[in-house]
Amino acid sequence: MAGKRLVSLALAPLLALFAERGLCQDSLYVPSEPTAVFTAGAAFLTTTRDTSLAPAGPFIAGPDSGRLSFADAEFGYQSGVRAFLAMSSNGIRIEGIFSDYGAWNSVGSGTLTQGVAFDEGRITNWAGGNFINLTTGFESLHAATDSAMGGTPDEEEGLGRSVAFPGDDLPTYEVLYRSILQSFELNMVTEDPAARVQIGLGYRNLQLDEVASVGITGTLRAVDATAPFSGGISHNALTTFGGLTHLAGTADGFEDETGNLSALPDTLQMFHDARTSNDLNGAQLIFSEQIMYWRGWTIDGIGKAGAYHNHVNATVSERYIGTDPGSGNSSTYGRTYADSKSQLAFAGSVGLQSNFPLSRNWSVIGGYEMMYMYGVALSPEQYAGVTGTTFVGRTFNADTHGELISHGGNLGLQYSY
């Protein structure tokens, strides 16, 4: 009996250990992953966009017509930034994403090879040169000077150089097309580690702001044809026949060397610009599929598509500034058309996104994305929206049927905890 007691005492600690392990194995407590995972990150964007536009028409006719056009606009890759914050819990990921794609710019400038006739001078003093007519952006100036439109009948006006003034400097020009795109998303996406395909639904706001501008600067010349001679483009011709409004300076029109006290002709600056603002709000569907997984490195294919309400504001403006280079006195005339409307728009994107882990918390992210938008107002397409039989009573109807394609890459860092 004593031996049995000694064996029992010797085995007691071991039996207790097995009993403890057995209790642990059957315990209701099981260590698990954190209930929520937070993720934040930022990425550098480099994107470009297409320049597929409905023809806006030439802003001047003649040998230099191709220089003052948006058809040849070229956007290089522009820098942007993306920031995001997300929370994952119970198989659902809620994320907020802000993307600023930067400012896409296309700028062309230089010197014309010929002067620019405003009226009948295109067949005499500016023969073979450039001219404006009823199909261009500077129609008001043509109407103010062309006798058939009611303008000054005693002179031929334009920008030197011409046959009568062969020593003038040639006019200079600048064509600008700028496009700025920003996006904000608030999405809810499934995050099932056992599934290759994830789906989601989200809200998205897209802001697209654009400006398209053409400018020409040169020496105003008025070549006398018949008496009485006016010495330039009168205030009455600009306001009555051209439909322009006096905006600043002296209300005496534009003068050549015979009308200015300095005996120098006005330097005339001609500007025509269109501006658009698109505010898109709507819902999008999200589809994501894991394409590759290798030792924690993932590559996913992501698609997004949504329908949006687009609120559009658009303006088309023209402005003419004549300045006496001797005295500095100037006169400014112009007008602005404006229109606002709502439009059903569509936006969608496809791309690849990669996540390469560096540590437990840090990873490198990168990818490529292409986005398509339809139902937006592009600024170069607004000039054709100004219509009417007379220049005084013309109206403007904003064009909201533009489409845009942007594409580019992203590279950044992500932190999870």
C-alpha positions as CSV (number, residue, x, y, z in Angstrom):
1,M,0.0,0.0,0.0
2,A,2.9,2.3,0.8
3,G,4.3,1.7,-2.7
4,K,1.0,2.6,-4.4
5,R,0.9,5.9,-2.4
6,L,4.4,6.7,-3.6
7,V,3.5,6.1,-7.3
8,S,0.4,8.2,-7.0
9,L,2.4,11.0,-5.4
10,A,5.0,10.8,-8.2
11,L,2.4,10.8,-11.1
12,A,0.2,13.5,-9.6
13,P,2.1,16.5,-11.2
14,L,2.1,14.8,-14.6
15,L,-1.6,14.0,-14.4
16,A,-2.3,17.6,-13.4
17,L,-0.3,18.8,-16.4
18,F,-2.3,16.6,-18.8
19,A,-5.5,17.7,-17.2
20,E,-4.5,21.4,-17.6
21,R,-3.7,20.9,-21.3
22,G,-6.9,19.0,-21.8
23,L,-8.9,21.9,-20.2
24,C,-7.1,24.4,-22.5
25,Q,-7.9,22.4,-25.6
26,D,-11.6,22.3,-24.7
27,S,-11.6,26.0,-23.6
28,L,-14.1,28.4,-25.2
29,Y,-11.4,31.0,-25.5
30,V,-9.6,30.9,-29.0
31,P,-7.0,33.6,-29.9
32,S,-8.2,35.4,-33.0
33,E,-7.2,38.3,-35.4
34,P,-8.0,41.9,-34.4
35,T,-11.6,42.8,-34.9
36,A,-10.7,45.7,-37.2
37,V,-7.7,46.5,-39.4
38,F,-7.0,50.1,-40.4
39,T,-5.1,51.0,-43.6
40,A,-3.8,54.3,-44.8
41,G,-1.6,55.2,-47.7
42,A,-0.6,57.7,-50.4
43,A,0.5,57.3,-54.0
44,F,2.1,59.4,-56.7
45,L,0.1,59.6,-59.9
46,T,1.3,60.2,-63.5
47,T,-1.5,60.4,-66.0
48,T,-2.3,61.7,-69.4
49,R,-5.6,62.2,-71.3
50,D,-6.8,62.0,-74.9
51,T,-7.6,65.0,-77.1
52,S,-10.4,63.6,-79.1
53,L,-12.7,66.6,-79.7
54,A,-15.6,67.6,-81.8
55,P,-14.2,70.1,-84.4
56,A,-14.3,73.6,-83.0
57,G,-13.5,75.1,-86.4
58,P,-10.5,77.4,-87.2
59,F,-10.2,80.6,-85.3
60,I,-8.7,82.2,-88.4
61,A,-8.7,81.2,-92.0
62,G,-5.6,81.4,-94.2
63,P,-2.1,80.0,-94.1
64,D,-1.9,80.0,-90.3
65,S,-5.3,78.5,-89.6
66,G,-3.8,75.3,-88.3
67,R,-1.8,77.1,-85.6
68,L,-4.9,78.4,-83.9
69,S,-6.7,75.1,-83.3
70,F,-7.3,72.7,-80.5
71,A,-7.1,69.7,-82.8
72,D,-3.4,69.3,-82.3
73,A,-3.5,69.7,-78.5
74,E,-0.9,67.4,-76.8
75,F,-1.1,66.5,-73.1
76,G,2.0,65.0,-71.6
77,Y,2.0,62.9,-68.4
78,Q,1.1,65.1,-65.5
79,S,1.9,64.6,-61.8
80,G,-0.9,63.9,-59.3
81,V,-1.5,62.4,-55.9
82,R,-3.8,59.9,-54.3
83,A,-4.5,59.4,-50.6
84,F,-6.8,56.8,-49.0
85,L,-8.0,55.6,-45.6
86,A,-9.8,52.3,-45.0
87,M,-11.2,50.0,-42.2
88,S,-11.6,46.2,-42.6
89,S,-13.9,44.3,-40.2
90,N,-16.0,41.1,-40.5
91,G,-15.2,40.6,-44.2
92,I,-16.2,44.2,-45.2
93,R,-13.8,47.0,-46.2
94,I,-14.9,50.6,-46.0
95,E,-12.6,53.0,-47.8
96,G,-12.3,56.7,-48.6
97,I,-10.1,57.6,-51.6
98,F,-9.1,61.1,-52.8
99,S,-7.4,61.5,-56.2
100,D,-6.0,64.7,-57.7
101,Y,-4.9,63.9,-61.3
102,G,-3.1,67.3,-61.6
103,A,-3.5,69.8,-64.4
104,W,-3.2,68.6,-68.0
105,N,-1.9,71.5,-70.1
106,S,-1.4,72.0,-73.8
107,V,0.1,75.4,-74.7
108,G,1.1,76.5,-78.2
109,S,2.5,80.0,-79.0
110,G,4.5,81.7,-81.7
111,T,4.4,84.2,-84.5
112,L,2.1,84.1,-87.5
113,T,3.5,84.1,-91.0
114,Q,1.0,86.7,-92.2
115,G,-1.2,89.5,-90.9
116,V,-4.9,89.1,-90.1
117,A,-7.6,90.9,-92.1
118,F,-10.9,91.6,-90.3
119,D,-13.1,92.4,-93.3
120,E,-12.9,92.9,-97.1
121,G,-9.2,93.6,-96.8
122,R,-8.6,89.8,-97.2
123,I,-8.8,90.3,-101.0
124,T,-6.8,93.5,-101.2
125,N,-4.3,94.7,-98.6
126,W,-4.2,91.3,-96.8
127,A,-4.5,89.2,-100.0
128,G,-3.1,85.8,-99.4
129,G,-2.9,86.3,-95.7
130,N,-5.1,85.3,-92.7
131,F,-8.6,86.6,-92.1
132,I,-11.5,86.1,-89.7
133,N,-15.1,85.4,-90.9
134,L,-18.4,84.2,-89.7
135,T,-17.2,80.7,-88.9
136,T,-14.5,81.7,-86.4
137,G,-14.3,82.7,-82.7
138,F,-13.7,86.3,-83.5
139,E,-17.0,86.9,-85.4
140,S,-17.9,90.0,-83.5
141,L,-14.8,91.9,-84.7
142,H,-15.6,90.8,-88.2
143,A,-19.2,92.1,-88.0
144,A,-18.0,95.5,-86.6
145,T,-15.6,96.1,-89.5
146,D,-17.2,94.4,-92.6
147,S,-19.5,96.7,-94.5
148,A,-21.8,93.9,-95.6
149,M,-22.5,93.3,-91.9
150,G,-23.1,96.9,-91.2
151,G,-19.6,97.8,-90.1
152,T,-17.3,100.6,-91.2
153,P,-17.5,100.9,-95.0
154,D,-14.6,103.4,-95.5
155,E,-11.7,101.3,-94.4
156,E,-10.1,97.9,-94.4
157,E,-9.0,96.9,-90.9
158,G,-6.7,94.2,-89.6
159,L,-3.5,93.4,-87.9
160,G,-0.3,94.2,-89.7
161,R,1.6,93.3,-91.6
162,S,-0.1,94.1,-94.9
163,V,0.6,95.4,-98.4
164,A,0.2,99.0,-97.1
165,F,2.3,98.4,-94.0
166,P,5.0,95.8,-94.9
167,G,7.3,96.9,-92.1
168,D,5.0,95.9,-89.2
169,D,5.9,93.1,-86.8
170,L,3.9,90.0,-87.4
171,P,1.1,89.2,-85.0
172,T,1.8,86.7,-82.2
173,Y,-0.5,84.1,-80.9
174,E,-1.1,81.7,-78.0
175,V,-3.4,78.7,-77.7
176,L,-4.1,77.2,-74.2
177,Y,-6.1,74.1,-73.3
178,R,-6.1,73.2,-69.5
179,S,-8.0,70.4,-67.9
180,I,-8.1,69.6,-64.1
181,L,-9.7,66.4,-62.7
182,Q,-10.3,65.4,-59.1
183,S,-12.2,62.5,-57.6
184,F,-13.5,61.5,-54.2
185,E,-14.8,58.0,-53.4
186,L,-16.5,56.4,-50.4
187,N,-16.8,52.6,-51.0
188,M,-17.9,49.5,-49.2
189,V,-16.3,46.3,-50.6
190,T,-16.3,42.7,-49.5
191,E,-13.0,41.3,-48.2
192,D,-13.3,37.5,-48.0
193,P,-9.8,36.0,-47.8
194,A,-11.1,32.7,-49.1
195,A,-12.6,34.3,-52.3
196,R,-10.7,35.5,-55.4
197,V,-13.6,37.9,-56.4
198,Q,-14.7,40.8,-54.3
199,I,-17.6,43.1,-55.1
200,G,-18.7,46.5,-53.7
201,L,-20.8,49.6,-54.0
202,G,-19.8,53.2,-53.5
203,Y,-20.5,56.9,-53.9
204,R,-18.2,59.0,-56.1
205,N,-17.8,62.7,-56.9
206,L,-15.8,63.8,-59.9
207,Q,-14.8,67.4,-60.6
208,L,-13.7,68.3,-64.1
209,D,-12.7,72.0,-64.8
210,E,-11.5,73.1,-68.2
211,V,-10.4,76.3,-70.0
212,A,-9.7,76.7,-73.8
213,S,-8.3,80.0,-74.9
214,V,-7.0,81.6,-78.1
215,G,-5.2,84.9,-78.1
216,I,-3.7,87.1,-80.9
217,T,-1.8,90.3,-80.5
218,G,-0.7,92.7,-83.3
219,T,-0.6,96.2,-84.6
220,L,-4.0,97.6,-85.6
221,R,-4.1,98.9,-89.2
222,A,-6.9,100.7,-90.9
223,V,-6.3,101.3,-94.6
224,D,-8.5,104.1,-96.0
225,A,-10.8,103.1,-98.9
226,T,-13.3,105.9,-99.3
227,A,-14.1,109.1,-97.5
228,P,-15.1,109.9,-94.8
229,F,-12.2,108.2,-93.0
230,S,-12.7,106.9,-89.5
231,G,-9.1,106.1,-88.5
232,G,-9.9,102.8,-86.8
233,I,-12.9,100.8,-85.4
234,S,-15.4,103.0,-83.8
235,H,-17.3,102.5,-80.5
236,N,-20.6,102.5,-82.4
237,A,-19.4,99.8,-84.8
238,L,-18.2,97.6,-82.0
239,T,-21.4,97.9,-79.9
240,T,-24.1,98.2,-82.5
241,F,-22.9,95.8,-85.2
242,G,-20.4,93.6,-83.3
243,G,-22.7,93.3,-80.3
244,L,-19.9,94.0,-77.9
245,T,-20.0,95.9,-74.6
246,H,-17.6,98.5,-73.4
247,L,-15.9,97.1,-70.4
248,A,-13.1,99.4,-69.4
249,G,-11.0,102.4,-70.4
250,T,-12.0,105.1,-72.8
251,A,-15.1,104.4,-74.8
252,D,-13.7,105.5,-78.2
253,G,-13.1,102.2,-80.0
254,F,-9.7,101.3,-81.4
255,E,-7.5,103.8,-83.1
256,D,-4.8,103.7,-85.7
257,E,-1.9,106.2,-86.0
258,T,-4.3,108.9,-87.3
259,G,-6.5,108.8,-84.3
260,N,-4.0,108.6,-81.4
261,L,-2.3,111.7,-80.0
262,S,0.9,109.7,-80.0
263,A,0.7,109.2,-83.8
264,L,1.1,105.4,-83.1
265,P,-1.4,102.7,-83.9
266,D,-3.1,100.8,-81.1
267,T,-1.7,97.4,-80.1
268,L,-4.7,95.2,-80.3
269,Q,-5.1,92.1,-78.2
270,M,-7.9,89.6,-79.2
271,F,-8.9,86.9,-76.7
272,H,-11.6,84.2,-77.0
273,D,-12.0,81.6,-74.2
274,A,-14.4,78.9,-73.1
275,R,-14.6,77.6,-69.6
276,T,-16.5,74.6,-68.2
277,S,-17.1,73.2,-64.8
278,N,-18.5,69.6,-64.3
279,D,-19.7,68.4,-60.9
280,L,-20.5,64.7,-61.1
281,N,-22.2,62.8,-58.3
282,G,-23.4,59.2,-58.4
283,A,-23.1,55.6,-57.4
284,Q,-20.6,53.1,-58.7
285,L,-20.3,49.3,-58.7
286,I,-16.9,47.8,-57.9
287,F,-15.5,44.5,-59.1
288,S,-12.1,43.1,-58.0
289,E,-10.4,39.8,-58.8
290,Q,-7.1,38.5,-57.5
291,I,-5.0,37.7,-60.5
292,M,-1.8,36.6,-58.7
293,Y,-0.7,35.7,-55.2
294,W,2.9,34.8,-54.4
295,R,4.4,34.9,-50.8
296,G,2.2,37.8,-49.9
297,W,2.6,39.7,-53.1
298,T,-0.8,40.3,-54.8
299,I,-1.9,41.7,-58.1
300,D,-5.6,42.5,-58.5
301,G,-7.7,43.5,-61.5
302,I,-10.2,46.2,-60.6
303,G,-13.1,47.6,-62.5
304,K,-15.5,50.4,-61.6
305,A,-18.6,51.7,-63.4
306,G,-21.2,54.2,-62.4
307,A,-24.0,56.6,-63.5
308,Y,-23.8,60.2,-62.4
309,H,-25.8,63.4,-62.3
310,N,-23.6,66.1,-63.9
311,H,-24.2,69.7,-63.1
312,V,-22.5,71.8,-65.7
313,N,-21.6,75.5,-65.8
314,A,-20.1,76.9,-69.0
315,T,-19.1,80.3,-70.4
316,V,-17.8,81.5,-73.7
317,S,-16.1,85.0,-73.6
318,E,-14.5,87.3,-76.1
319,R,-12.4,90.3,-75.2
320,Y,-10.6,93.0,-77.2
321,I,-8.1,95.4,-75.7
322,G,-6.7,98.3,-77.8
323,T,-3.8,100.2,-76.2
324,D,-2.0,103.3,-77.4
325,P,1.7,102.3,-77.0
326,G,2.7,106.0,-76.7
327,S,0.3,107.2,-74.0
328,G,-0.8,103.9,-72.5
329,N,-4.5,104.7,-72.8
330,S,-6.6,101.7,-73.5
331,S,-10.1,100.6,-74.4
332,T,-11.6,97.2,-73.6
333,Y,-14.7,95.6,-75.3
334,G,-16.2,92.2,-74.9
335,R,-19.0,90.0,-73.9
336,T,-19.7,86.7,-72.1
337,Y,-22.3,84.0,-72.7
338,A,-23.2,81.6,-69.9
339,D,-25.3,78.5,-69.5
340,S,-26.0,75.9,-66.8
341,K,-27.6,72.5,-67.2
342,S,-27.8,69.0,-65.8
343,Q,-26.8,65.9,-67.7
344,L,-26.7,62.2,-67.1
345,A,-23.1,61.1,-67.3
346,F,-21.2,57.8,-67.2
347,A,-17.8,57.1,-65.7
348,G,-15.9,53.8,-65.5
349,S,-12.3,52.6,-65.0
350,V,-10.3,49.4,-65.3
351,G,-6.8,48.7,-64.1
352,L,-4.3,46.5,-62.2
353,Q,-3.2,47.2,-58.7
354,S,-0.3,45.5,-56.9
355,N,0.6,45.2,-53.2
356,F,4.1,44.1,-52.2
357,P,4.7,43.6,-48.5
358,L,7.9,45.1,-47.0
359,S,7.1,44.2,-43.3
360,R,4.2,43.3,-41.2
361,N,2.8,46.8,-41.5
362,W,4.3,48.4,-44.6
363,S,3.9,47.6,-48.2
364,V,4.6,49.1,-51.6
365,I,1.6,49.7,-53.9
366,G,1.5,50.4,-57.6
367,G,-0.6,49.9,-60.6
368,Y,-2.1,51.2,-63.9
369,E,-5.6,52.6,-64.5
370,M,-7.6,53.8,-67.5
371,M,-10.8,55.9,-66.9
372,Y,-13.5,56.8,-69.4
373,M,-16.0,59.6,-68.9
374,Y,-19.0,60.5,-71.1
375,G,-21.6,63.3,-70.7
376,V,-19.2,66.0,-69.7
377,A,-18.7,69.6,-71.1
378,L,-15.3,70.0,-72.7
379,S,-14.3,73.6,-73.1
380,P,-13.1,73.6,-76.8
381,E,-16.5,72.2,-77.8
382,Q,-18.4,75.1,-76.4
383,Y,-17.6,77.6,-79.2
384,A,-20.1,75.9,-81.5
385,G,-22.8,76.5,-78.9
386,V,-23.0,80.2,-79.7
387,T,-25.6,80.6,-82.4
388,G,-28.1,83.1,-83.8
389,T,-28.8,85.1,-86.9
390,T,-27.5,88.4,-85.5
391,F,-24.5,89.1,-83.3
392,V,-26.6,91.3,-80.9
393,G,-29.2,88.6,-80.2
394,R,-27.0,85.4,-80.2
395,T,-27.6,82.8,-77.5
396,F,-25.4,80.0,-76.0
397,N,-26.3,76.4,-75.4
398,A,-23.7,74.4,-73.5
399,D,-22.5,71.2,-75.1
400,T,-22.6,68.4,-72.6
401,H,-21.9,65.4,-74.8
402,G,-18.1,65.3,-74.5
403,E,-16.1,62.2,-73.7
404,L,-12.7,61.9,-72.1
405,I,-10.2,59.0,-71.6
406,S,-7.4,59.3,-69.1
407,H,-4.8,56.7,-68.2
408,G,-1.6,56.4,-66.2
409,G,0.2,54.7,-63.3
410,N,0.5,55.1,-59.6
411,L,3.2,54.2,-57.0
412,G,3.2,54.6,-53.3
413,L,3.2,53.2,-49.7
414,Q,0.6,51.6,-47.6
415,Y,0.5,51.2,-43.8
416,S,-1.8,48.7,-42.0
417,Y,-2.3,48.2,-38.3
